[in-house]
């Protein structure tokens, strides 16, 4: 699987406190995959480092979360003009009969020791209702 890089969570993004809470909000269609995270590790020499560990600590009530391994392509990212590195991509998919807002929580532990709690809310709507 190859993905264009839209936004990512990086290991070298600065020193943050342990268990730093981060809130993320997404929208998508009922019963479709909604990308809610891209996790990778780009070192200063534009190569990949060890990937973070991702753990589900708060289940979504009306859907499921899946993590897939992928090759991530990016251009003009920091000092890297072009790169391709392995990473994880998180997807949320609602139950077919659910529309509304669902919540989940991920704990991401980066190899540099930083841990991040990601509180993710996903608003899903049928295509007829729009987003």
KOLGU-4560 file (N, C-alpha, C; in nm, 3 decimals, padded with zeros to 5 digits):
<recs>
<n_xx: 00.084 n_yy: -00.116 n_zz: 00.000 ca_xx: 00.000 ca_yy: 00.000 ca_zz: 00.000 c_xx: 00.090 c_yy: 00.124 c_zz: 00.000 mol: A seq: 1 type: UNK>
<n_xx: 00.065 n_yy: 00.218 n_zz: -00.089 ca_xx: 00.140 ca_yy: 00.343 ca_zz: -00.094 c_xx: 00.042 c_yy: 00.456 c_zz: -00.067 mol: A seq: 2 type: UNK>
<n_xx: 00.084 n_yy: 00.551 n_zz: 00.012 ca_xx: -00.002 ca_yy: 00.664 ca_zz: 00.046 c_xx: 00.073 c_yy: 00.794 c_zz: 00.027 mol: A seq: 3 type: UNK>
<n_xx: 00.006 n_yy: 00.894 n_zz: -00.024 ca_xx: 00.063 ca_yy: 01.028 ca_zz: -00.026 c_xx: 00.057 c_yy: 01.081 c_zz: 00.117 mol: A seq: 4 type: UNK>
<n_xx: 00.157 n_yy: 01.154 n_zz: 00.156 ca_xx: 00.165 ca_yy: 01.202 ca_zz: 00.293 c_xx: 00.085 c_yy: 01.330 c_zz: 00.308 mol: A seq: 5 type: UNK>
<n_xx: -00.018 n_yy: 01.329 n_zz: 00.391 ca_xx: -00.097 ca_yy: 01.447 ca_zz: 00.419 c_xx: -00.060 c_yy: 01.505 c_zz: 00.554 mol: A seq: 6 type: UNK>
<n_xx: -00.051 n_yy: 01.423 n_zz: 00.655 ca_xx: -00.009 ca_yy: 01.464 ca_zz: 00.790 c_xx: 00.045 c_yy: 01.342 c_zz: 00.860 mol: A seq: 7 type: UNK>
<n_xx: 00.138 n_yy: 01.364 n_zz: 00.948 ca_xx: 00.202 ca_yy: 01.251 ca_zz: 01.014 c_xx: 00.233 c_yy: 01.284 c_zz: 01.159 mol: A seq: 8 type: UNK>
<n_xx: 00.261 n_yy: 01.180 n_zz: 01.235 ca_xx: 00.306 ca_yy: 01.193 ca_zz: 01.373 c_xx: 00.450 c_yy: 01.145 c_zz: 01.373 mol: A seq: 9 type: UNK>
<n_xx: 00.542 n_yy: 01.232 n_zz: 01.409 ca_xx: 00.683 ca_yy: 01.199 ca_zz: 01.401 c_xx: 00.746 c_yy: 01.183 c_zz: 01.537 mol: A seq: 10 type: UNK>
<n_xx: 00.849 n_yy: 01.104 n_zz: 01.542 ca_xx: 00.923 ca_yy: 01.085 ca_zz: 01.666 c_xx: 01.005 c_yy: 01.209 c_zz: 01.699 mol: A seq: 11 type: UNK>
<n_xx: 01.067 n_yy: 01.270 n_zz: 01.605 ca_xx: 01.154 ca_yy: 01.383 ca_zz: 01.632 c_xx: 01.082 c_yy: 01.515 c_zz: 01.637 mol: A seq: 12 type: UNK>
<n_xx: 00.958 n_yy: 01.518 n_zz: 01.676 ca_xx: 00.878 ca_yy: 01.640 ca_zz: 01.673 c_xx: 00.896 c_yy: 01.726 c_zz: 01.797 mol: A seq: 13 type: UNK>
<n_xx: 01.003 n_yy: 01.708 n_zz: 01.870 ca_xx: 01.028 ca_yy: 01.791 ca_zz: 01.988 c_xx: 00.998 c_yy: 01.715 c_zz: 02.115 mol: A seq: 14 type: UNK>
<n_xx: 01.054 n_yy: 01.762 n_zz: 02.222 ca_xx: 01.036 ca_yy: 01.696 ca_zz: 02.351 c_xx: 00.904 c_yy: 01.738 c_zz: 02.413 mol: A seq: 15 type: UNK>
<n_xx: 00.814 n_yy: 01.645 n_zz: 02.426 ca_xx: 00.686 ca_yy: 01.669 ca_zz: 02.491 c_xx: 00.681 c_yy: 01.587 c_zz: 02.619 mol: A seq: 16 type: UNK>
<n_xx: 00.594 n_yy: 01.626 n_zz: 02.708 ca_xx: 00.580 ca_yy: 01.554 ca_zz: 02.834 c_xx: 00.530 c_yy: 01.412 c_zz: 02.810 mol: A seq: 17 type: UNK>
<n_xx: 00.560 n_yy: 01.323 n_zz: 02.902 ca_xx: 00.510 ca_yy: 01.187 ca_zz: 02.895 c_xx: 00.358 c_yy: 01.189 c_zz: 02.898 mol: A seq: 18 type: UNK>
<n_xx: 00.298 n_yy: 01.094 n_zz: 02.830 ca_xx: 00.152 ca_yy: 01.082 ca_zz: 02.823 c_xx: 00.085 c_yy: 01.213 c_zz: 02.785 mol: A seq: 19 type: UNK>
<n_xx: 00.144 n_yy: 01.284 n_zz: 02.692 ca_xx: 00.089 ca_yy: 01.410 ca_zz: 02.642 c_xx: -00.043 c_yy: 01.381 c_zz: 02.570 mol: A seq: 20 type: UNK>
<n_xx: -00.155 n_yy: 01.438 n_zz: 02.617 ca_xx: -00.282 ca_yy: 01.414 ca_zz: 02.548 c_xx: -00.293 c_yy: 01.500 c_zz: 02.421 mol: A seq: 21 type: UNK>
<n_xx: -00.341 n_yy: 01.438 n_zz: 02.316 ca_xx: -00.362 ca_yy: 01.506 ca_zz: 02.189 c_xx: -00.503 c_yy: 01.474 c_zz: 02.144 mol: A seq: 22 type: UNK>
<n_xx: -00.577 n_yy: 01.575 n_zz: 02.102 ca_xx: -00.713 ca_yy: 01.554 ca_zz: 02.051 c_xx: -00.714 c_yy: 01.571 c_zz: 01.901 mol: A seq: 23 type: UNK>
<n_xx: -00.779 n_yy: 01.478 n_zz: 01.832 ca_xx: -00.790 ca_yy: 01.480 ca_zz: 01.686 c_xx: -00.936 c_yy: 01.460 c_zz: 01.649 mol: A seq: 24 type: UNK>
<n_xx: -00.978 n_yy: 01.528 n_zz: 01.540 ca_xx: -01.117 ca_yy: 01.520 ca_zz: 01.495 c_xx: -01.119 c_yy: 01.489 c_zz: 01.346 mol: A seq: 25 type: UNK>
<n_xx: -01.206 n_yy: 01.396 n_zz: 01.306 ca_xx: -01.214 ca_yy: 01.354 ca_zz: 01.166 c_xx: -01.360 c_yy: 01.340 c_zz: 01.126 mol: A seq: 26 type: UNK>
<n_xx: -01.384 n_yy: 01.345 n_zz: 00.994 ca_xx: -01.518 ca_yy: 01.327 ca_zz: 00.938 c_xx: -01.508 c_yy: 01.227 c_zz: 00.824 mol: A seq: 27 type: UNK>
<n_xx: -01.618 n_yy: 01.153 n_zz: 00.804 ca_xx: -01.620 ca_yy: 01.058 ca_zz: 00.694 c_xx: -01.758 c_yy: 00.998 c_zz: 00.676 mol: A seq: 28 type: UNK>
<n_xx: -01.768 n_yy: 00.906 n_zz: 00.582 ca_xx: -01.895 ca_yy: 00.844 ca_zz: 00.547 c_xx: -01.918 c_yy: 00.716 c_zz: 00.628 mol: A seq: 29 type: UNK>
<n_xx: -02.044 n_yy: 00.686 n_zz: 00.650 ca_xx: -02.084 ca_yy: 00.565 ca_zz: 00.723 c_xx: -02.029 c_yy: 00.442 c_zz: 00.650 mol: A seq: 30 type: UNK>
<n_xx: -01.971 n_yy: 00.349 n_zz: 00.725 ca_xx: -01.926 ca_yy: 00.222 ca_zz: 00.671 c_xx: -01.805 c_yy: 00.230 c_zz: 00.579 mol: A seq: 31 type: UNK>
<n_xx: -01.736 n_yy: 00.343 n_zz: 00.574 ca_xx: -01.616 ca_yy: 00.359 ca_zz: 00.490 c_xx: -01.495 c_yy: 00.379 c_zz: 00.579 mol: A seq: 32 type: UNK>
<n_xx: -01.378 n_yy: 00.339 n_zz: 00.531 ca_xx: -01.255 ca_yy: 00.363 ca_zz: 00.606 c_xx: -01.226 c_yy: 00.512 c_zz: 00.612 mol: A seq: 33 type: UNK>
<n_xx: -01.195 n_yy: 00.561 n_zz: 00.731 ca_xx: -01.158 ca_yy: 00.700 ca_zz: 00.754 c_xx: -01.019 c_yy: 00.698 c_zz: 00.815 mol: A seq: 34 type: UNK>
<n_xx: -00.921 n_yy: 00.757 n_zz: 00.748 ca_xx: -00.783 ca_yy: 00.757 ca_zz: 00.799 c_xx: -00.774 c_yy: 00.853 c_zz: 00.917 mol: A seq: 35 type: UNK>
<n_xx: -00.731 n_yy: 00.800 n_zz: 01.032 ca_xx: -00.723 ca_yy: 00.881 ca_zz: 01.154 c_xx: -00.582 c_yy: 00.894 c_zz: 01.208 mol: A seq: 36 type: UNK>
<n_xx: -00.483 n_yy: 00.836 n_zz: 01.141 ca_xx: -00.345 ca_yy: 00.852 ca_zz: 01.187 c_xx: -00.245 c_yy: 00.789 c_zz: 01.095 mol: A seq: 37 type: UNK>
<n_xx: -00.129 n_yy: 00.853 n_zz: 01.085 ca_xx: -00.013 ca_yy: 00.797 ca_zz: 01.015 c_xx: 00.103 c_yy: 00.807 c_zz: 01.113 mol: A seq: 38 type: UNK>
<n_xx: 00.171 n_yy: 00.696 n_zz: 01.137 ca_xx: 00.275 ca_yy: 00.690 ca_zz: 01.239 c_xx: 00.403 c_yy: 00.636 c_zz: 01.176 mol: A seq: 39 type: UNK>
<n_xx: 00.512 n_yy: 00.713 n_zz: 01.186 ca_xx: 00.639 ca_yy: 00.672 ca_zz: 01.131 c_xx: 00.752 c_yy: 00.738 c_zz: 01.207 mol: A seq: 40 type: UNK>
<n_xx: 00.874 n_yy: 00.709 n_zz: 01.165 ca_xx: 00.991 ca_yy: 00.765 ca_zz: 01.230 c_xx: 01.091 c_yy: 00.802 c_zz: 01.121 mol: A seq: 41 type: UNK>
<n_xx: 01.107 n_yy: 00.931 n_zz: 01.096 ca_xx: 01.204 ca_yy: 00.978 ca_zz: 00.997 c_xx: 01.322 c_yy: 01.038 c_zz: 01.072 mol: A seq: 42 type: UNK>
<n_xx: 01.440 n_yy: 00.981 n_zz: 01.048 ca_xx: 01.562 ca_yy: 01.029 ca_zz: 01.112 c_xx: 01.618 c_yy: 01.149 c_zz: 01.034 mol: A seq: 43 type: UNK>
<n_xx: 01.709 n_yy: 01.226 n_zz: 01.093 ca_xx: 01.765 ca_yy: 01.344 ca_zz: 01.025 c_xx: 01.827 c_yy: 01.314 c_zz: 00.888 mol: A seq: 44 type: UNK>
<n_xx: 01.874 n_yy: 01.189 n_zz: 00.866 ca_xx: 01.932 ca_yy: 01.155 ca_zz: 00.736 c_xx: 01.826 c_yy: 01.105 c_zz: 00.637 mol: A seq: 45 type: UNK>
<n_xx: 01.697 n_yy: 01.125 n_zz: 00.671 ca_xx: 01.583 ca_yy: 01.091 ca_zz: 00.584 c_xx: 01.558 c_yy: 00.941 c_zz: 00.569 mol: A seq: 46 type: UNK>
<n_xx: 01.615 n_yy: 00.861 n_zz: 00.657 ca_xx: 01.588 ca_yy: 00.718 ca_zz: 00.659 c_xx: 01.490 c_yy: 00.688 c_zz: 00.772 mol: A seq: 47 type: UNK>
<n_xx: 01.440 n_yy: 00.567 n_zz: 00.771 ca_xx: 01.343 ca_yy: 00.527 ca_zz: 00.873 c_xx: 01.412 c_yy: 00.474 c_zz: 00.997 mol: A seq: 48 type: UNK>
<n_xx: 01.354 n_yy: 00.510 n_zz: 01.112 ca_xx: 01.397 ca_yy: 00.453 ca_zz: 01.238 c_xx: 01.293 c_yy: 00.354 c_zz: 01.286 mol: A seq: 49 type: UNK>
<n_xx: 01.308 n_yy: 00.301 n_zz: 01.408 ca_xx: 01.209 ca_yy: 00.207 ca_zz: 01.463 c_xx: 01.071 c_yy: 00.271 c_zz: 01.471 mol: A seq: 50 type: UNK>
<n_xx: 00.970 n_yy: 00.195 n_zz: 01.438 ca_xx: 00.832 ca_yy: 00.246 ca_zz: 01.440 c_xx: 00.778 c_yy: 00.247 c_zz: 01.583 mol: A seq: 51 type: UNK>
<n_xx: 00.681 n_yy: 00.335 n_zz: 01.609 ca_xx: 00.621 ca_yy: 00.340 ca_zz: 01.742 c_xx: 00.532 c_yy: 00.219 c_zz: 01.768 mol: A seq: 52 type: UNK>
<n_xx: 00.502 n_yy: 00.199 n_zz: 01.895 ca_xx: 00.406 ca_yy: 00.097 ca_zz: 01.936 c_xx: 00.272 c_yy: 00.166 c_zz: 01.956 mol: A seq: 53 type: UNK>
<n_xx: 00.165 n_yy: 00.108 n_zz: 01.902 ca_xx: 00.032 ca_yy: 00.169 ca_zz: 01.909 c_xx: -00.061 c_yy: 00.072 c_zz: 01.982 mol: A seq: 54 type: UNK>
<n_xx: -00.131 n_yy: 00.122 n_zz: 02.083 ca_xx: -00.221 ca_yy: 00.038 ca_zz: 02.161 c_xx: -00.357 c_yy: 00.106 c_zz: 02.174 mol: A seq: 55 type: UNK>
<n_xx: -00.463 n_yy: 00.032 n_zz: 02.152 ca_xx: -00.599 ca_yy: 00.082 ca_zz: 02.169 c_xx: -00.634 c_yy: 00.075 c_zz: 02.317 mol: A seq: 56 type: UNK>
<n_xx: -00.659 n_yy: 00.190 n_zz: 02.380 ca_xx: -00.692 ca_yy: 00.189 ca_zz: 02.523 c_xx: -00.834 c_yy: 00.237 c_zz: 02.549 mol: A seq: 57 type: UNK>
<n_xx: -00.902 n_yy: 00.283 n_zz: 02.445 ca_xx: -01.043 ca_yy: 00.322 ca_zz: 02.455 c_xx: -01.115 c_yy: 00.283 c_zz: 02.328 mol: A seq: 58 type: UNK>
<n_xx: -01.191 n_yy: 00.174 n_zz: 02.333 ca_xx: -01.259 ca_yy: 00.122 ca_zz: 02.214 c_xx: -01.365 c_yy: 00.218 c_zz: 02.163 mol: A seq: 59 type: UNK>
<n_xx: -01.381 n_yy: 00.226 n_zz: 02.029 ca_xx: -01.495 ca_yy: 00.301 ca_zz: 01.975 c_xx: -01.624 c_yy: 00.222 c_zz: 02.003 mol: A seq: 60 type: UNK>
<n_xx: -01.730 n_yy: 00.292 n_zz: 02.034 ca_xx: -01.857 ca_yy: 00.226 ca_zz: 02.068 c_xx: -01.935 c_yy: 00.182 c_zz: 01.945 mol: A seq: 61 type: UNK>
<n_xx: -01.910 n_yy: 00.247 n_zz: 01.830 ca_xx: -01.995 ca_yy: 00.222 ca_zz: 01.712 c_xx: -01.915 c_yy: 00.186 c_zz: 01.587 mol: A seq: 62 type: UNK>
<n_xx: -01.796 n_yy: 00.133 n_zz: 01.606 ca_xx: -01.714 ca_yy: 00.098 ca_zz: 01.491 c_xx: -01.590 c_yy: 00.024 c_zz: 01.535 mol: A seq: 63 type: UNK>
<n_xx: -01.491 n_yy: 00.020 n_zz: 01.446 ca_xx: -01.366 ca_yy: -00.048 ca_zz: 01.480 c_xx: -01.249 c_yy: 00.029 c_zz: 01.421 mol: A seq: 64 type: UNK>
<n_xx: -01.133 n_yy: 00.006 n_zz: 01.480 ca_xx: -01.009 ca_yy: 00.069 ca_zz: 01.436 c_xx: -00.918 c_yy: -00.041 c_zz: 01.386 mol: A seq: 65 type: UNK>
<n_xx: -00.850 n_yy: -00.019 n_zz: 01.273 ca_xx: -00.752 ca_yy: -00.114 ca_zz: 01.223 c_xx: -00.624 c_yy: -00.038 c_zz: 01.191 mol: A seq: 66 type: UNK>
<n_xx: -00.513 n_yy: -00.106 n_zz: 01.210 ca_xx: -00.382 ca_yy: -00.049 ca_zz: 01.180 c_xx: -00.323 c_yy: -00.132 c_zz: 01.067 mol: A seq: 67 type: UNK>
<n_xx: -00.274 n_yy: -00.063 n_zz: 00.964 ca_xx: -00.213 ca_yy: -00.132 ca_zz: 00.850 c_xx: -00.071 c_yy: -00.079 c_zz: 00.831 mol: A seq: 68 type: UNK>
<n_xx: 00.018 n_yy: -00.167 n_zz: 00.790 ca_xx: 00.154 ca_yy: -00.125 ca_zz: 00.759 c_xx: 00.155 c_yy: -00.078 c_zz: 00.614 mol: A seq: 69 type: UNK>
<n_xx: 00.229 n_yy: 00.031 n_zz: 00.587 ca_xx: 00.231 ca_yy: 00.087 ca_zz: 00.453 c_xx: 00.365 c_yy: 00.154 c_zz: 00.426 mol: A seq: 70 type: UNK>
<n_xx: 00.394 n_yy: 00.177 n_zz: 00.299 ca_xx: 00.508 ca_yy: 00.260 ca_zz: 00.260 c_xx: 00.457 c_yy: 00.402 c_zz: 00.243 mol: A seq: 71 type: UNK>
<n_xx: 00.516 n_yy: 00.495 n_zz: 00.314 ca_xx: 00.472 ca_yy: 00.635 ca_zz: 00.312 c_xx: 00.568 c_yy: 00.714 c_zz: 00.225 mol: A seq: 72 type: UNK>
<n_xx: 00.515 n_yy: 00.786 n_zz: 00.128 ca_xx: 00.593 ca_yy: 00.872 ca_zz: 00.039 c_xx: 00.570 c_yy: 01.016 c_zz: 00.079 mol: A seq: 73 type: UNK>
<n_xx: 00.676 n_yy: 01.096 n_zz: 00.083 ca_xx: 00.663 ca_yy: 01.238 ca_zz: 00.114 c_xx: 00.765 c_yy: 01.316 c_zz: 00.032 mol: A seq: 74 type: UNK>
<n_xx: 00.730 n_yy: 01.439 n_zz: 00.002 ca_xx: 00.824 ca_yy: 01.531 ca_zz: -00.063 c_xx: 00.830 c_yy: 01.658 c_zz: 00.019 mol: A seq: 75 type: UNK>
<n_xx: 00.947 n_yy: 01.719 n_zz: 00.018 ca_xx: 00.969 ca_yy: 01.847 ca_zz: 00.087 c_xx: 00.929 c_yy: 01.842 c_zz: 00.233 mol: A seq: 76 type: UNK>
<n_xx: 00.966 n_yy: 01.734 n_zz: 00.299 ca_xx: 00.937 ca_yy: 01.721 ca_zz: 00.442 c_xx: 01.064 c_yy: 01.753 c_zz: 00.521 mol: A seq: 77 type: UNK>
<n_xx: 01.061 n_yy: 01.861 n_zz: 00.596 ca_xx: 01.179 ca_yy: 01.911 ca_zz: 00.669 c_xx: 01.297 c_yy: 01.916 c_zz: 00.572 mol: A seq: 78 type: UNK>
<n_xx: 01.409 n_yy: 01.851 n_zz: 00.606 ca_xx: 01.526 ca_yy: 01.856 ca_zz: 00.519 c_xx: 01.521 c_yy: 01.749 c_zz: 00.409 mol: A seq: 79 type: UNK>
<n_xx: 01.418 n_yy: 01.668 n_zz: 00.405 ca_xx: 01.408 ca_yy: 01.558 ca_zz: 00.310 c_xx: 01.330 c_yy: 01.603 c_zz: 00.186 mol: A seq: 80 type: UNK>
<n_xx: 01.398 n_yy: 01.606 n_zz: 00.072 ca_xx: 01.330 ca_yy: 01.648 ca_zz: -00.051 c_xx: 01.233 c_yy: 01.543 c_zz: -00.100 mol: A seq: 81 type: UNK>
<n_xx: 01.268 n_yy: 01.416 n_zz: -00.085 ca_xx: 01.180 ca_yy: 01.306 ca_zz: -00.122 c_xx: 01.219 c_yy: 01.186 c_zz: -00.037 mol: A seq: 82 type: UNK>
<n_xx: 01.118 n_yy: 01.116 n_zz: 00.013 ca_xx: 01.148 ca_yy: 00.998 ca_zz: 00.093 c_xx: 01.037 c_yy: 00.896 c_zz: 00.082 mol: A seq: 83 type: UNK>
<n_xx: 01.075 n_yy: 00.772 n_zz: 00.108 ca_xx: 00.978 ca_yy: 00.664 ca_zz: 00.120 c_xx: 01.022 c_yy: 00.581 c_zz: 00.239 mol: A seq: 84 type: UNK>
<n_xx: 00.935 n_yy: 00.572 n_zz: 00.340 ca_xx: 00.967 ca_yy: 00.501 ca_zz: 00.462 c_xx: 00.848 c_yy: 00.415 c_zz: 00.503 mol: A seq: 85 type: UNK>
<n_xx: 00.873 n_yy: 00.308 n_zz: 00.578 ca_xx: 00.761 ca_yy: 00.228 ca_zz: 00.629 c_xx: 00.690 c_yy: 00.304 c_zz: 00.741 mol: A seq: 86 type: UNK>
<n_xx: 00.564 n_yy: 00.273 n_zz: 00.760 ca_xx: 00.489 ca_yy: 00.334 ca_zz: 00.868 c_xx: 00.362 c_yy: 00.256 c_zz: 00.894 mol: A seq: 87 type: UNK>
<n_xx: 00.287 n_yy: 00.303 n_zz: 00.992 ca_xx: 00.157 ca_yy: 00.246 ca_zz: 01.023 c_xx: 00.050 c_yy: 00.350 c_zz: 00.990 mol: A seq: 88 type: UNK>
<n_xx: -00.063 n_yy: 00.302 n_zz: 00.939 ca_xx: -00.176 ca_yy: 00.389 ca_zz: 00.909 c_xx: -00.297 c_yy: 00.336 c_zz: 00.985 mol: A seq: 89 type: UNK>
<n_xx: -00.362 n_yy: 00.424 n_zz: 01.062 ca_xx: -00.479 ca_yy: 00.385 ca_zz: 01.140 c_xx: -00.606 c_yy: 00.427 c_zz: 01.067 mol: A seq: 90 type: UNK>
<n_xx: -00.702 n_yy: 00.334 n_zz: 01.059 ca_xx: -00.830 ca_yy: 00.359 ca_zz: 00.995 c_xx: -00.944 c_yy: 00.330 c_zz: 01.093 mol: A seq: 91 type: UNK>
<n_xx: -01.046 n_yy: 00.414 n_zz: 01.089 ca_xx: -01.170 ca_yy: 00.390 ca_zz: 01.165 c_xx: -01.278 c_yy: 00.357 c_zz: 01.063 mol: A seq: 92 type: UNK>
<n_xx: -01.364 n_yy: 00.261 n_zz: 01.096 ca_xx: -01.480 ca_yy: 00.229 ca_zz: 01.013 c_xx: -01.599 c_yy: 00.211 c_zz: 01.106 mol: A seq: 93 type: UNK>
<n_xx: -01.705 n_yy: 00.286 n_zz: 01.079 ca_xx: -01.826 ca_yy: 00.278 ca_zz: 01.162 c_xx: -01.907 c_yy: 00.155 c_zz: 01.127 mol: A seq: 94 type: UNK>
<n_xx: -01.996 n_yy: 00.118 n_zz: 01.217 ca_xx: -02.095 ca_yy: 00.015 ca_zz: 01.187 c_xx: -02.183 c_yy: 00.068 c_zz: 01.074 mol: A seq: 95 type: UNK>
<n_xx: -02.237 n_yy: -00.022 n_zz: 00.990 ca_xx: -02.316 ca_yy: 00.023 ca_zz: 00.874 c_xx: -02.439 c_yy: 00.105 c_zz: 00.910 mol: A seq: 96 type: UNK>
<n_xx: -02.494 n_yy: 00.085 n_zz: 01.030 ca_xx: -02.618 ca_yy: 00.154 ca_zz: 01.068 c_xx: -02.595 c_yy: 00.273 c_zz: 01.161 mol: A seq: 97 type: UNK>
<n_xx: -02.469 n_yy: 00.315 n_zz: 01.180 ca_xx: -02.441 ca_yy: 00.423 ca_zz: 01.273 c_xx: -02.405 c_yy: 00.551 c_zz: 01.199 mol: A seq: 98 type: UNK>
<n_xx: -02.464 n_yy: 00.661 n_zz: 01.243 ca_xx: -02.418 ca_yy: 00.794 ca_zz: 01.202 c_xx: -02.419 c_yy: 00.880 c_zz: 01.328 mol: A seq: 99 type: UNK>
<n_xx: -02.321 n_yy: 00.965 n_zz: 01.339 ca_xx: -02.304 ca_yy: 01.047 ca_zz: 01.458 c_xx: -02.156 c_yy: 01.056 c_zz: 01.490 mol: A seq: 100 type: UNK>
<n_xx: -02.122 n_yy: 01.079 n_zz: 01.616 ca_xx: -01.982 ca_yy: 01.091 ca_zz: 01.657 c_xx: -01.943 c_yy: 00.973 c_zz: 01.744 mol: A seq: 101 type: UNK>
<n_xx: -01.830 n_yy: 00.913 n_zz: 01.712 ca_xx: -01.775 ca_yy: 00.803 ca_zz: 01.789 c_xx: -01.637 c_yy: 00.846 c_zz: 01.838 mol: A seq: 102 type: UNK>
<n_xx: -01.594 n_yy: 00.788 n_zz: 01.948 ca_xx: -01.466 ca_yy: 00.825 ca_zz: 02.010 c_xx: -01.383 c_yy: 00.702 c_zz: 02.038 mol: A seq: 103 type: UNK>
<n_xx: -01.251 n_yy: 00.719 n_zz: 02.029 ca_xx: -01.157 ca_yy: 00.613 ca_zz: 02.063 c_xx: -01.031 c_yy: 00.678 c_zz: 02.116 mol: A seq: 104 type: UNK>
<n_xx: -00.951 n_yy: 00.599 n_zz: 02.185 ca_xx: -00.825 ca_yy: 00.650 ca_zz: 02.241 c_xx: -00.713 c_yy: 00.554 c_zz: 02.209 mol: A seq: 105 type: UNK>
<n_xx: -00.603 n_yy: 00.609 n_zz: 02.156 ca_xx: -00.483 ca_yy: 00.532 ca_zz: 02.126 c_xx: -00.369 c_yy: 00.578 c_zz: 02.215 mol: A seq: 106 type: UNK>
<n_xx: -00.285 n_yy: 00.485 n_zz: 02.254 ca_xx: -00.163 ca_yy: 00.519 ca_zz: 02.326 c_xx: -00.047 c_yy: 00.486 c_zz: 02.232 mol: A seq: 107 type: UNK>
<n_xx: 00.030 n_yy: 00.588 n_zz: 02.198 ca_xx: 00.141 ca_yy: 00.573 ca_zz: 02.104 c_xx: 00.271 c_yy: 00.591 c_zz: 02.181 mol: A seq: 108 type: UNK>
<n_xx: 00.352 n_yy: 00.487 n_zz: 02.180 ca_xx: 00.482 ca_yy: 00.492 ca_zz: 02.249 c_xx: 00.592 c_yy: 00.496 c_zz: 02.144 mol: A seq: 109 type: UNK>
<n_xx: 00.665 n_yy: 00.608 n_zz: 02.143 ca_xx: 00.770 ca_yy: 00.630 ca_zz: 02.045 c_xx: 00.902 c_yy: 00.573 c_zz: 02.096 mol: A seq: 110 type: UNK>
<n_xx: 00.991 n_yy: 00.527 n_zz: 02.006 ca_xx: 01.118 ca_yy: 00.468 ca_zz: 02.048 c_xx: 01.207 c_yy: 00.562 c_zz: 02.130 mol: A seq: 111 type: UNK>
<n_xx: 01.188 n_yy: 00.694 n_zz: 02.120 ca_xx: 01.270 ca_yy: 00.786 ca_zz: 02.198 c_xx: 01.220 c_yy: 00.801 c_zz: 02.342 mol: A seq: 112 type: UNK>
<n_xx: 01.115 n_yy: 00.724 n_zz: 02.379 ca_xx: 01.064 ca_yy: 00.725 ca_zz: 02.515 c_xx: 00.939 c_yy: 00.809 c_zz: 02.535 mol: A seq: 113 type: UNK>
<n_xx: 00.906 n_yy: 00.893 n_zz: 02.439 ca_xx: 00.787 ca_yy: 00.978 ca_zz: 02.451 c_xx: 00.662 c_yy: 00.892 c_zz: 02.431 mol: A seq: 114 type: UNK>
<n_xx: 00.560 n_yy: 00.918 n_zz: 02.512 ca_xx: 00.432 ca_yy: 00.850 ca_zz: 02.501 c_xx: 00.325 c_yy: 00.956 c_zz: 02.477 mol: A seq: 115 type: UNK>
<n_xx: 00.233 n_yy: 00.927 n_zz: 02.386 ca_xx: 00.127 ca_yy: 01.022 ca_zz: 02.353 c_xx: -00.007 c_yy: 00.951 c_zz: 02.361 mol: A seq: 116 type: UNK>
<n_xx: -00.101 n_yy: 01.012 n_zz: 02.432 ca_xx: -00.238 ca_yy: 00.962 ca_zz: 02.437 c_xx: -00.318 c_yy: 01.040 c_zz: 02.333 mol: A seq: 117 type: UNK>
<n_xx: -00.374 n_yy: 00.970 n_zz: 02.235 ca_xx: -00.449 ca_yy: 01.037 ca_zz: 02.128 c_xx: -00.598 c_yy: 01.009 c_zz: 02.147 mol: A seq: 118 type: UNK>
<n_xx: -00.671 n_yy: 01.116 n_zz: 02.175 ca_xx: -00.816 ca_yy: 01.108 ca_zz: 02.188 c_xx: -00.874 c_yy: 01.148 c_zz: 02.053 mol: A seq: 119 type: UNK>
<n_xx: -00.933 n_yy: 01.051 n_zz: 01.986 ca_xx: -00.980 ca_yy: 01.070 ca_zz: 01.849 c_xx: -01.131 c_yy: 01.065 c_zz: 01.846 mol: A seq: 120 type: UNK>
<n_xx: -01.191 n_yy: 01.169 n_zz: 01.788 ca_xx: -01.336 ca_yy: 01.167 ca_zz: 01.764 c_xx: -01.359 c_yy: 01.165 c_zz: 01.613 mol: A seq: 121 type: UNK>
<n_xx: -01.456 n_yy: 01.083 n_zz: 01.572 ca_xx: -01.487 ca_yy: 01.066 ca_zz: 01.430 c_xx: -01.635 c_yy: 01.090 c_zz: 01.413 mol: A seq: 122 type: UNK>
<n_xx: -01.668 n_yy: 01.186 n_zz: 01.327 ca_xx: -01.807 ca_yy: 01.215 ca_zz: 01.295 c_xx: -01.838 c_yy: 01.147 c_zz: 01.162 mol: A seq: 123 type: UNK>
<n_xx: -01.936 n_yy: 01.057 n_zz: 01.165 ca_xx: -01.974 ca_yy: 00.985 ca_zz: 01.043 c_xx: -02.118 c_yy: 01.021 c_zz: 01.005 mol: A seq: 124 type: UNK>
<n_xx: -02.140 n_yy: 01.033 n_zz: 00.875 ca_xx: -02.272 ca_yy: 01.068 ca_zz: 00.824 c_xx: -02.297 c_yy: 00.989 c_zz: 00.697 mol: A seq: 125 type: UNK>
<n_xx: -02.423 n_yy: 00.965 n_zz: 00.667 ca_xx: -02.456 ca_yy: 00.898 ca_zz: 00.541 c_xx: -02.432 c_yy: 00.996 c_zz: 00.427 mol: A seq: 126 type: UNK>
<n_xx: -02.400 n_yy: 00.945 n_zz: 00.307 ca_xx: -02.376 ca_yy: 01.033 ca_zz: 00.193 c_xx: -02.493 c_yy: 01.125 c_zz: 00.161 mol: A seq: 127 type: UNK>
<n_xx: -02.614 n_yy: 01.083 n_zz: 00.193 ca_xx: -02.733 ca_yy: 01.165 ca_zz: 00.167 c_xx: -02.734 c_yy: 01.288 c_zz: 00.258 mol: A seq: 128 type: UNK>
<n_xx: -02.693 n_yy: 01.271 n_zz: 00.384 ca_xx: -02.693 ca_yy: 01.381 ca_zz: 00.479 c_xx: -02.574 c_yy: 01.473 c_zz: 00.462 mol: A seq: 129 type: UNK>
<n_xx: -02.464 n_yy: 01.421 n_zz: 00.409 ca_xx: -02.343 ca_yy: 01.501 ca_zz: 00.391 c_xx: -02.268 c_yy: 01.517 c_zz: 00.521 mol: A seq: 130 type: UNK>
<n_xx: -02.154 n_yy: 01.584 n_zz: 00.510 ca_xx: -02.070 ca_yy: 01.603 ca_zz: 00.628 c_xx: -02.066 c_yy: 01.747 c_zz: 00.661 mol: A seq: 131 type: UNK>
</recs>
